[in-house]
Amino acid sequence: MAGKLQVSIDLNVCVGNAMCPHLAGKTFDLDDNRQGHVIDPNADTRENVMEAAEACPVSAITVVDTESGEQLFP
């Protein structure tokens, strides 16, 4: 079984296009400034989290498998 995920958003890069909460709404949300924030990195399926990270137009989302330490995205 795959390990849990560590997910972070680089707020210096995030442009707030809202794809992350649209694709993985239990994991991501936008604040009042339209900056993405991680709510719970393991609330959505791994597939949904990866889809959200890959959909970010500026690659602001980093996803790491905590068990293996492998960076899954970018």
C-alpha positions in Angstrom: 0.0 0.0 0.0 1.2 3.5 -0.8 2.3 5.7 2.1 0.5 8.9 3.2 1.1 12.1 1.3 2.8 15.3 2.3 1.4 18.1 0.3 2.5 21.7 0.2 1.7 24.8 -1.9 4.3 27.5 -2.7 2.4 30.7 -1.9 5.0 32.7 -3.8 4.0 30.9 -7.0 0.2 30.2 -6.5 -2.0 32.3 -8.8 -5.3 31.1 -7.3 -6.9 29.6 -10.3 -8.9 27.2 -8.0 -8.2 23.9 -9.8 -6.8 22.3 -6.7 -10.0 22.7 -4.6 -12.1 21.9 -7.6 -10.4 18.6 -8.1 -9.6 17.7 -4.5 -11.9 19.7 -2.3 -11.2 17.8 0.9 -7.5 18.4 0.5 -7.3 22.0 -0.8 -9.1 25.2 -0.2 -8.6 28.9 -1.2 -8.3 31.7 1.4 -9.8 35.2 1.1 -6.8 36.2 -1.1 -7.4 33.2 -3.4 -4.2 31.5 -2.2 -4.3 27.7 -2.1 -4.0 26.0 1.3 -3.7 22.3 2.3 -6.5 21.3 4.6 -5.8 17.6 4.9 -3.3 16.0 2.5 -4.9 12.5 2.8 -8.6 13.4 2.8 -9.0 12.8 -1.0 -7.8 9.9 -3.0 -4.1 9.9 -4.0 -5.3 10.0 -7.6 -7.4 13.2 -7.0 -4.5 14.9 -5.2 -2.1 14.1 -8.0 -4.7 15.3 -10.6 -5.0 18.6 -8.7 -1.2 19.0 -8.5 -0.8 18.2 -12.2 -3.6 20.7 -13.1 -1.9 23.6 -11.3 -0.8 25.9 -14.2 2.2 27.1 -12.3 3.3 23.9 -10.5 2.9 25.4 -7.1 1.9 22.1 -5.5 4.5 19.6 -4.2 3.5 16.1 -3.4 5.7 13.6 -1.4 5.1 10.0 -0.4 5.9 10.1 3.3 6.7 6.4 3.5 9.2 6.3 0.7 10.3 9.9 0.7 9.7 10.0 -3.1 8.7 13.3 -4.5 5.7 12.4 -6.7 5.1 15.9 -8.1 6.5 18.0 -9.7 
